[in-house]
Amino acid sequence: MLEAPDAIDGPALRRWAHACVAGLDEHCAEINDLNVFPVPDADTGTNLLATMRAAVRAADTVDGDGADVVASALARGAVAGARGNSGAILSQVLRGVARGTADSVDPGRIDGPGLRSALRYASELALAAVSRPMDGTIVTVLAAVSAAVSDSDATLAALVRTAADTAADALRRTPAQLDVLGAAGVVDAGGRGLVVILDALVDVVTGQAPERAPLASRRRPDVADAESVCTDRPVAHEAAGQDYEVMYLVSDTDADRIAVLRTVLGEIGDSVVIVGDGHGDTAGGREGAATWSVHVHCADAGAAVEAGLVAGRLSDVRITCFVLDATRTATTGRGPRAVLSIVAGDGAADLFAQEGAHVLRADGPVTRADLLAAIRRTGRRDVMVLPNGVLPAPDLVAVGAQARADGRDVVFLPSSSTVQALAALAVHDPDRLGVDDAYSMSEAAAATRWGSLRIADQRALTYVGTCEPGDCLGLVGHEVVVIEPDVGTAGRRLVELVLRAGGELVTILLGEKATDELGERIAEHLTSRNPGVEVMVYRGGQGCDLLQFGVE
């Protein structure tokens, strides 16, 4: 066995971040099932995963391999992409890591003292972010971890093991600390996510992930059961009239105006969490931020947004109605429908995750067993699947039969490509009847004409002639309609060909091997020749296509 390192450098920190995403993805349904506080909406795992993915995306695009550079990028990405109460707190854990690098001998490598400081800062920042901290939550678990390592002179490997084991022990105590957890027979969902994250750190540092005994808690059968055992909890939003979750980003502001915003939001709602991205943080604890993420549960969503407008410039405003979710659960006996998309590429996966979809990665072969496991991981009874041409129809039929044997209702929507799936997801409305929602999404997918660019790897006869290795092939659906030696020319010809039938929106997903310049050249060409057409270019990261596009 290799000797454990004495410090965590930038590449190792990136590996840890990716391991966190993998761990949260694996445990997402479990964490969602534990979610009864502060609102039993079964989304803590989903929110933690989406937030961590946003952090990874930021870290993977930043220049530099120092731990300080990578950690700062993780913190900024997490704050900008924070989802829910738990995601906002996770962003402060990452911000604590970034601040702790300054206490290492070399800021580019997190050593033992740096890790102790990182965990202390994470606990302090998380506590400061929550307006009304409660025992038995992720904040309590973080505090226990910080205290356990604060005076230790142990090696880095011993420190990370102590941190993870302490978190697991503190997590088991949460039902005795918070009545709503004890009544439901579950541990804290956010704290469970923290254990996953610290276990990932142990794996990266020591090369061996901890083996955890099953948690002494039951999985909730569904949200309705949690409601029935939690009717006397002190933060029951249905009784208090807090019908909305409001989140947004605030920039062009300062600490004084953020303090006023925190007070105002505390007067109109609860579960107020305001976190900064750490831009301007210094050693010694001086706090700074360029962007703040704001979270509140309230009865008047408009008032919460107006308060933010007074504090600074708002972006990425998101409003979720708890009442609709609760009504849907009470009347159907089911939670909200899940949408699962089979997706290749980091960027494309992030696009779907940001819209609340579950993702099954298709960067390699996908089997029927993989899809069935992904359906089960959603933790929902009603699942709509966007297969995107990855599996043939007979395999989908077989998976559907197995899923129904589990008591799940699974609908496979007719999406043959990622861009068609994006069009379908754009019209998804969980408040509609399932059959109406499936029809609308199917219609949106079918109405999206799509194509792709690929590089020929062998000589072949196509519908429009013979291609040679290295030629750029333009496909509409699965048929080759353009052969060109130049990639840019092929892309322009292909999209123009599809636009002849009309269209108002062109969505382009750049593949792993495509340059940003290619997307810019095609977008500029389209907008100059088609003034009424809107062009959206995203970095998809898929390996099979140079780019994929859809026309709506």
PyMOL commands that set and color helices and strands:
alter all, ss='L'
color gray80, all
select helices_A, chain A and resi 10-26+28-34+44-61+67-80+84-103+112-129+138-149+156-177+179-184+189-206+223-229+237-240+255-268+301-311+322-332+346-354+368-377+393-405+418-426+434-446+487-499+516-529
alter helices_A, ss='H'
color red, helices_A
select strands_A, chain A and resi 8-9+109-110+244-251+269-276+291-298+313-321+338-343+358-361+382-386+409-412+449-455+460-462+465-467+472-476+479-484+505-510+534-539+547-551
alter strands_A, ss='S'
color yellow, strands_A
deselect
rebuild
show_as cartoon
